[in-house]
Amino acid sequence: MKETKYWTWHMFAGVIILVLLGLHMITMHLNTILGLFNPFGGEAIEWANVAARGKLVIYAVFYIALLGIALYHGLYGFRTILFELGLKRGTQKFINVLFVVVGLGLFVIGTWAAIKFQTVAQVI
């Protein structure tokens, strides 16, 4: 039952990634058609546009959510693949702990970067 819950979250995370990554792709690659997300025109990666988006708190929340969901989805999927190899119980526990520690570490670093950029963009 516990694995079913994690697998359901894994599938749900995949759907959320599809939505969030779709929004990211629209922001970065369809600006010339829509013109919604880059107030200064031009390319999405021009500094003026990046700084303007960085001032919005919703973008920090958006990228932190994308980071957390993508980490869970990727690490849980990789864990599942490794467990299908028929590893010993001790190795499985080690992999669980390793993935939790690595996932949390990457999430903390990525969250710090998103928040730091958002606060720096406020000053610009």
N, CA and C atoms as an extended XYZ file, in Angstrom:
372
Properties=species:S:1:pos:R:3:atomname:S:1:resname:S:1:resid:I:1 pbc="F F F"
N         0.821       -1.193        0.000 N   MET     1
C         0.000        0.000        0.000 CA  MET     1
C         0.870        1.264        0.000 C   MET     1
N         1.963        1.213        0.762 N   LYS     2
C         2.843        2.372        0.856 CA  LYS     2
C         3.482        2.678       -0.490 C   LYS     2
N         3.936        1.637       -1.205 N   GLU     3
C         4.556        1.830       -2.520 CA  GLU     3
C         3.532        2.358       -3.526 C   GLU     3
N         2.281        1.951       -3.411 N   THR     4
C         1.244        2.449       -4.307 CA  THR     4
C         1.065        3.946       -4.132 C   THR     4
N         1.133        4.413       -2.898 N   LYS     5
C         1.006        5.849       -2.625 CA  LYS     5
C         2.163        6.603       -3.264 C   LYS     5
N         3.383        6.105       -3.114 N   TYR     6
C         4.546        6.761       -3.702 CA  TYR     6
C         4.477        6.735       -5.226 C   TYR     6
N         4.017        5.631       -5.792 N   TRP     7
C         3.904        5.526       -7.236 CA  TRP     7
C         2.837        6.493       -7.760 C   TRP     7
N         1.741        6.635       -7.033 N   THR     8
C         0.699        7.588       -7.415 CA  THR     8
C         1.254        9.006       -7.405 C   THR     8
N         2.034        9.346       -6.376 N   TRP     9
C         2.670       10.668       -6.319 CA  TRP     9
C         3.647       10.845       -7.474 C   TRP     9
N         4.323        9.773       -7.846 N   HIS    10
C         5.256        9.801       -8.971 CA  HIS    10
C         4.516       10.146      -10.268 C   HIS    10
N         3.388        9.516      -10.508 N   MET    11
C         2.593        9.783      -11.705 CA  MET    11
C         2.020       11.205      -11.671 C   MET    11
N         1.526       11.622      -10.519 N   PHE    12
C         0.992       12.977      -10.353 CA  PHE    12
C         2.089       14.008      -10.599 C   PHE    12
N         3.290       13.738      -10.112 N   ALA    13
C         4.423       14.643      -10.328 CA  ALA    13
C         4.732       14.765      -11.812 C   ALA    13
N         4.615       13.682      -12.552 N   GLY    14
C         4.846       13.728      -13.991 CA  GLY    14
C         3.869       14.658      -14.697 C   GLY    14
N         2.620       14.633      -14.279 N   VAL    15
C         1.610       15.517      -14.868 CA  VAL    15
C         1.918       16.976      -14.523 C   VAL    15
N         2.278       17.237      -13.275 N   ILE    16
C         2.602       18.601      -12.856 CA  ILE    16
C         3.847       19.102      -13.593 C   ILE    16
N         4.832       18.239      -13.781 N   ILE    17
C         6.027       18.622      -14.543 CA  ILE    17
C         5.633       19.001      -15.966 C   ILE    17
N         4.732       18.246      -16.556 N   LEU    18
C         4.268       18.559      -17.904 CA  LEU    18
C         3.682       19.967      -17.967 C   LEU    18
N         2.881       20.340      -16.988 N   VAL    19
C         2.271       21.671      -16.950 CA  VAL    19
C         3.326       22.745      -16.699 C   VAL    19
N         4.139       22.574      -15.652 N   LEU    20
C         5.129       23.592      -15.308 CA  LEU    20
C         6.197       23.749      -16.385 C   LEU    20
N         6.646       22.646      -16.939 N   LEU    21
C         7.644       22.721      -18.007 CA  LEU    21
C         7.026       23.326      -19.271 C   LEU    21
N         5.750       23.058      -19.489 N   GLY    22
C         5.052       23.703      -20.606 CA  GLY    22
C         5.014       25.214      -20.438 C   GLY    22
N         4.732       25.682      -19.230 N   LEU    23
C         4.748       27.126      -18.967 CA  LEU    23
C         6.146       27.700      -19.153 C   LEU    23
N         7.150       26.961      -18.711 N   HIS    24
C         8.530       27.398      -18.893 CA  HIS    24
C         8.856       27.515      -20.386 C   HIS    24
N         8.456       26.532      -21.162 N   MET    25
C         8.737       26.554      -22.602 CA  MET    25
C         8.006       27.706      -23.288 C   MET    25
N         6.788       27.981      -22.862 N   ILE    26
C         6.046       29.115      -23.421 CA  ILE    26
C         6.772       30.415      -23.112 C   ILE    26
N         7.207       30.553      -21.873 N   THR    27
C         7.909       31.770      -21.461 CA  THR    27
C         9.202       31.954      -22.246 C   THR    27
N         9.942       30.895      -22.415 N   MET    28
C        11.269       31.013      -23.013 CA  MET    28
C        11.278       30.950      -24.543 C   MET    28
N        10.311       30.284      -25.151 N   HIS    29
C        10.418       30.018      -26.581 CA  HIS    29
C         9.263       30.536      -27.435 C   HIS    29
N         8.175       30.947      -26.828 N   LEU    30
C         7.052       31.441      -27.615 CA  LEU    30
C         6.793       32.925      -27.388 C   LEU    30
N         7.782       33.636      -26.879 N   ASN    31
C         7.593       35.047      -26.592 CA  ASN    31
C         7.308       35.858      -27.849 C   ASN    31
N         7.915       35.515      -28.959 N   THR    32
C         7.695       36.293      -30.182 CA  THR    32
C         6.257       36.149      -30.666 C   THR    32
N         5.627       35.037      -30.365 N   ILE    33
C         4.233       34.837      -30.770 CA  ILE    33
C         3.282       35.470      -29.759 C   ILE    33
N         3.521       35.225      -28.469 N   LEU    34
C         2.600       35.692      -27.434 CA  LEU    34
C         2.963       37.065      -26.875 C   LEU    34
N         4.245       37.301      -26.647 N   GLY    35
C         4.691       38.583      -26.107 CA  GLY    35
C         4.182       38.891      -24.717 C   GLY    35
N         3.944       37.867      -23.909 N   LEU    36
C         3.351       38.076      -22.585 CA  LEU    36
C         4.364       38.198      -21.456 C   LEU    36
N         5.448       37.464      -21.548 N   PHE    37
C         6.295       37.284      -20.383 CA  PHE    37
C         7.590       38.086      -20.405 C   PHE    37
N         7.849       38.774      -21.466 N   ASN    38
C         9.082       39.538      -21.586 CA  ASN    38
C         8.736       41.000      -21.878 C   ASN    38
N         8.637       41.799      -20.849 N   PRO    39
C         8.127       43.162      -21.000 CA  PRO    39
C         8.999       44.069      -21.861 C   PRO    39
N        10.273       43.752      -22.020 N   PHE    40
C        11.162       44.609      -22.791 CA  PHE    40
C        11.332       44.139      -24.227 C   PHE    40
N        10.554       43.141      -24.633 N   GLY    41
C        10.668       42.628      -25.993 CA  GLY    41
C        11.981       41.900      -26.195 C   GLY    41
N        12.267       41.537      -27.413 N   GLY    42
C        13.522       40.853      -27.698 CA  GLY    42
C        13.516       39.418      -27.190 C   GLY    42
N        14.711       38.924      -26.967 N   GLU    43
C        14.878       37.540      -26.522 CA  GLU    43
C        14.524       37.380      -25.048 C   GLU    43
N        14.059       36.191      -24.695 N   ALA    44
C        13.692       35.905      -23.305 CA  ALA    44
C        14.904       35.899      -22.383 C   ALA    44
N        16.099       35.631      -22.926 N   ILE    45
C        17.285       35.538      -22.081 CA  ILE    45
C        18.053       36.848      -21.971 C   ILE    45
N        17.530       37.924      -22.564 N   GLU    46
C        18.167       39.229      -22.380 CA  GLU    46
C        18.039       39.628      -20.920 C   GLU    46
N        19.086       40.255      -20.399 N   TRP    47
C        19.155       40.548      -18.970 CA  TRP    47
C        17.963       41.366      -18.477 C   TRP    47
N        17.498       42.332      -19.231 N   ALA    48
C        16.371       43.161      -18.804 CA  ALA    48
C        15.124       42.304      -18.581 C   ALA    48
N        14.876       41.361      -19.471 N   ASN    49
C        13.720       40.469      -19.320 CA  ASN    49
C        13.906       39.497      -18.165 C   ASN    49
N        15.094       38.962      -18.030 N   VAL    50
C        15.371       38.032      -16.927 CA  VAL    50
C        15.186       38.736      -15.583 C   VAL    50
N        15.713       39.960      -15.470 N   ALA    51
C        15.580       40.714      -14.222 CA  ALA    51
C        14.124       41.082      -13.949 C   ALA    51
N        13.368       41.431      -14.995 N   ALA    52
C        11.953       41.772      -14.809 CA  ALA    52
C        11.166       40.563      -14.308 C   ALA    52
N        11.418       39.386      -14.868 N   ARG    53
C        10.745       38.175      -14.382 CA  ARG    53
C        11.224       37.805      -12.991 C   ARG    53
N        12.509       38.063      -12.720 N   GLY    54
C        13.077       37.732      -11.416 CA  GLY    54
C        12.479       38.540      -10.284 C   GLY    54
N        11.951       39.709      -10.576 N   LYS    55
C        11.331       40.540       -9.534 CA  LYS    55
C         9.983       39.987       -9.078 C   LYS    55
N         9.389       39.148       -9.883 N   LEU    56
C         8.080       38.589       -9.552 CA  LEU    56
C         8.239       37.360       -8.653 C   LEU    56
N         7.600       37.387       -7.522 N   VAL    57
C         7.687       36.275       -6.562 CA  VAL    57
C         7.135       34.991       -7.169 C   VAL    57
N         6.134       35.107       -8.021 N   ILE    58
C         5.521       33.924       -8.596 CA  ILE    58
C         6.526       33.099       -9.399 C   ILE    58
N         7.504       33.756      -10.030 N   TYR    59
C         8.517       33.003      -10.767 CA  TYR    59
C         9.413       32.202       -9.832 C   TYR    59
N         9.766       32.765       -8.688 N   ALA    60
C        10.568       32.013       -7.714 CA  ALA    60
C         9.780       30.802       -7.221 C   ALA    60
N         8.510       31.010       -6.905 N   VAL    61
C         7.653       29.907       -6.447 CA  VAL    61
C         7.532       28.851       -7.551 C   VAL    61
N         7.332       29.308       -8.774 N   PHE    62
C         7.195       28.427       -9.933 CA  PHE    62
C         8.432       27.547      -10.099 C   PHE    62
N         9.615       28.139      -10.053 N   TYR    63
C        10.842       27.364      -10.254 CA  TYR    63
C        11.171       26.479       -9.061 C   TYR    63
N        10.856       26.902       -7.853 N   ILE    64
C        11.077       26.049       -6.686 CA  ILE    64
C        10.152       24.837       -6.744 C   ILE    64
N         8.900       25.059       -7.130 N   ALA    65
C         7.961       23.937       -7.273 CA  ALA    65
C         8.431       22.982       -8.370 C   ALA    65
N         8.857       23.526       -9.502 N   LEU    66
C         9.355       22.683      -10.594 CA  LEU    66
C        10.571       21.879      -10.143 C   LEU    66
N        11.470       22.516       -9.411 N   LEU    67
C        12.660       21.831       -8.905 CA  LEU    67
C        12.285       20.674       -7.979 C   LEU    67
N        11.438       20.944       -6.999 N   GLY    68
C        11.062       19.908       -6.038 CA  GLY    68
C        10.335       18.740       -6.683 C   GLY    68
N         9.404       19.048       -7.549 N   ILE    69
C         8.627       17.996       -8.200 CA  ILE    69
C         9.504       17.187       -9.156 C   ILE    69
N        10.372       17.862       -9.898 N   ALA    70
C        11.257       17.146      -10.824 CA  ALA    70
C        12.259       16.265      -10.077 C   ALA    70
N        12.779       16.760       -8.952 N   LEU    71
C        13.690       15.934       -8.151 CA  LEU    71
C        12.990       14.686       -7.639 C   LEU    71
N        11.785       14.847       -7.096 N   TYR    72
C        11.051       13.679       -6.601 CA  TYR    72
C        10.795       12.696       -7.740 C   TYR    72
N        10.295       13.196       -8.844 N   HIS    73
C         9.941       12.331       -9.965 CA  HIS    73
C        11.171       11.585      -10.498 C   HIS    73
N        12.263       12.297      -10.675 N   GLY    74
C        13.469       11.680      -11.212 CA  GLY    74
C        14.120       10.693      -10.267 C   GLY    74
N        14.263       11.097       -9.010 N   LEU    75
C        14.922       10.211       -8.051 CA  LEU    75
C        14.069        8.992       -7.713 C   LEU    75
N        12.756        9.169       -7.617 N   TYR    76
C        11.897        8.017       -7.336 CA  TYR    76
C        11.900        7.051       -8.530 C   TYR    76
N        11.878        7.592       -9.738 N   GLY    77
C        11.935        6.734      -10.927 CA  GLY    77
C        13.242        5.969      -11.006 C   GLY    77
N        14.356        6.655      -10.722 N   PHE    78
C        15.663        5.993      -10.734 CA  PHE    78
C        15.737        4.934       -9.637 C   PHE    78
N        15.199        5.257       -8.456 N   ARG    79
C        15.156        4.304       -7.336 CA  ARG    79
C        14.385        3.054       -7.744 C   ARG    79
N        13.260        3.238       -8.401 N   THR    80
C        12.435        2.111       -8.836 CA  THR    80
C        13.200        1.225       -9.823 C   THR    80
N        13.901        1.840      -10.737 N   ILE    81
C        14.703        1.072      -11.699 CA  ILE    81
C        15.775        0.265      -10.967 C   ILE    81
N        16.465        0.893      -10.022 N   LEU    82
C        17.504        0.186       -9.269 CA  LEU    82
C        16.928       -0.969       -8.457 C   LEU    82
N        15.764       -0.758       -7.852 N   PHE    83
C        15.164       -1.806       -7.031 CA  PHE    83
C        14.717       -3.004       -7.868 C   PHE    83
N        14.412       -2.780       -9.133 N   GLU    84
C        14.011       -3.889      -10.004 CA  GLU    84
C        15.179       -4.806      -10.344 C   GLU    84
N        16.395       -4.389      -10.006 N   LEU    85
C        17.560       -5.233      -10.237 CA  LEU    85
C        17.673       -6.356       -9.208 C   LEU    85
N        16.837       -6.323       -8.188 N   GLY    86
C        16.861       -7.358       -7.161 CA  GLY    86
C        17.955       -7.156       -6.130 C   GLY    86
N        18.159       -5.928       -5.729 N   LEU    87
C        19.206       -5.616       -4.754 CA  LEU    87
C        18.839       -6.140       -3.370 C   LEU    87
N        19.863       -6.342       -2.541 N   LYS    88
C        19.644       -6.797       -1.170 CA  LYS    88
C        18.970       -5.697       -0.364 C   LYS    88
N        18.334       -6.089        0.727 N   ARG    89
C        17.583       -5.153        1.580 CA  ARG    89
C        18.479       -4.021        2.107 C   ARG    89
N        19.685       -4.335        2.517 N   GLY    90
C        20.600       -3.319        3.032 CA  GLY    90
C        20.982       -2.303        1.970 C   GLY    90
N        21.185       -2.783        0.761 N   THR    91
C        21.504       -1.886       -0.349 CA  THR    91
C        20.320       -0.986       -0.672 C   THR    91
N        19.116       -1.542       -0.606 N   GLN    92
C        17.914       -0.738       -0.847 CA  GLN    92
C        17.770        0.370        0.192 C   GLN    92
N        18.039        0.040        1.438 N   LYS    93
C        17.968        1.068        2.492 CA  LYS    93
C        19.013        2.144        2.261 C   LYS    93
N        20.215        1.743        1.858 N   PHE    94
C        21.271        2.710        1.576 CA  PHE    94
C        20.866        3.637        0.432 C   PHE    94
N        20.295        3.072       -0.623 N   ILE    95
C        19.846        3.872       -1.761 CA  ILE    95
C        18.756        4.847       -1.332 C   ILE    95
N        17.820        4.385       -0.498 N   ASN    96
C        16.770        5.281        0.001 CA  ASN    96
C        17.357        6.468        0.741 C   ASN    96
N        18.263        6.196        1.662 N   VAL    97
C        18.878        7.267        2.443 CA  VAL    97
C        19.698        8.183        1.539 C   VAL    97
N        20.477        7.602        0.647 N   LEU    98
C        21.303        8.392       -0.265 CA  LEU    98
C        20.449        9.319       -1.119 C   LEU    98
N        19.369        8.807       -1.685 N   PHE    99
C        18.522        9.625       -2.548 CA  PHE    99
C        17.799       10.718       -1.766 C   PHE    99
N        17.388       10.436       -0.548 N   VAL   100
C        16.748       11.470        0.273 CA  VAL   100
C        17.745       12.579        0.589 C   VAL   100
N        18.956       12.203        0.982 N   VAL   101
C        19.973       13.201        1.329 CA  VAL   101
C        20.368       14.020        0.096 C   VAL   101
N        20.625       13.347       -1.018 N   VAL   102
C        21.008       14.047       -2.248 CA  VAL   102
C        19.860       14.928       -2.739 C   VAL   102
N        18.650       14.400       -2.717 N   GLY   103
C        17.484       15.172       -3.160 CA  GLY   103
C        17.255       16.406       -2.313 C   GLY   103
N        17.333       16.247       -0.999 N   LEU   104
C        17.151       17.408       -0.120 CA  LEU   104
C        18.275       18.418       -0.298 C   LEU   104
N        19.508       17.925       -0.467 N   GLY   105
C        20.631       18.829       -0.685 CA  GLY   105
C        20.464       19.639       -1.966 C   GLY   105
N        20.100       18.975       -3.045 N   LEU   106
C        19.886       19.688       -4.309 CA  LEU   106
C        18.708       20.652       -4.214 C   LEU   106
N        17.672       20.242       -3.492 N   PHE   107
C        16.513       21.129       -3.325 CA  PHE   107
C        16.887       22.379       -2.537 C   PHE   107
N        17.673       22.216       -1.484 N   VAL   108
C        18.096       23.368       -0.679 CA  VAL   108
C        18.947       24.314       -1.515 C   VAL   108
N        19.898       23.787       -2.271 N   ILE   109
C        20.757       24.630       -3.107 CA  ILE   109
C        19.937       25.354       -4.177 C   ILE   109
N        19.047       24.640       -4.831 N   GLY   110
C        18.218       25.250       -5.873 CA  GLY   110
C        17.252       26.283       -5.323 C   GLY   110
N        16.671       26.004       -4.155 N   THR   111
C        15.762       26.960       -3.521 CA  THR   111
C        16.519       28.206       -3.108 C   THR   111
N        17.705       28.011       -2.538 N   TRP   112
C        18.528       29.162       -2.159 CA  TRP   112
C        18.833       30.025       -3.382 C   TRP   112
N        19.176       29.403       -4.498 N   ALA   113
C        19.507       30.148       -5.715 CA  ALA   113
C        18.301       30.932       -6.230 C   ALA   113
N        17.131       30.316       -6.228 N   ALA   114
C        15.931       31.001       -6.716 CA  ALA   114
C        15.558       32.178       -5.818 C   ALA   114
N        15.639       31.979       -4.503 N   ILE   115
C        15.308       33.060       -3.570 CA  ILE   115
C        16.353       34.163       -3.638 C   ILE   115
N        17.611       33.782       -3.731 N   LYS   116
C        18.685       34.773       -3.819 CA  LYS   116
C        18.535       35.613       -5.084 C   LYS   116
N        18.238       34.983       -6.200 N   PHE   117
C        18.062       35.754       -7.427 CA  PHE   117
C        16.863       36.686       -7.316 C   PHE   117
N        15.795       36.205       -6.697 N   GLN   118
C        14.602       37.034       -6.560 CA  GLN   118
C        14.898       38.266       -5.703 C   GLN   118
N        15.666       38.087       -4.636 N   THR   119
C        16.000       39.232       -3.781 CA  THR   119
C        16.994       40.173       -4.470 C   THR   119
N        17.932       39.634       -5.233 N   VAL   120
C        18.872       40.457       -5.968 CA  VAL   120
C        18.154       41.238       -7.065 C   VAL   120
N        17.213       40.606       -7.734 N   ALA   121
C        16.457       41.263       -8.804 CA  ALA   121
C        15.633       42.436       -8.258 C   ALA   121
N        15.209       42.355       -7.011 N   GLN   122
C        14.455       43.465       -6.411 CA  GLN   122
C        15.301       44.719       -6.324 C   GLN   122
N        16.597       44.565       -6.134 N   VAL   123
C        17.509       45.693       -5.985 CA  VAL   123
C        17.818       46.351       -7.334 C   VAL   123
N        17.801       45.534       -8.385 N   ILE   124
C        18.173       46.029       -9.718 CA  ILE   124
C        17.123       46.987      -10.253 C   ILE   124
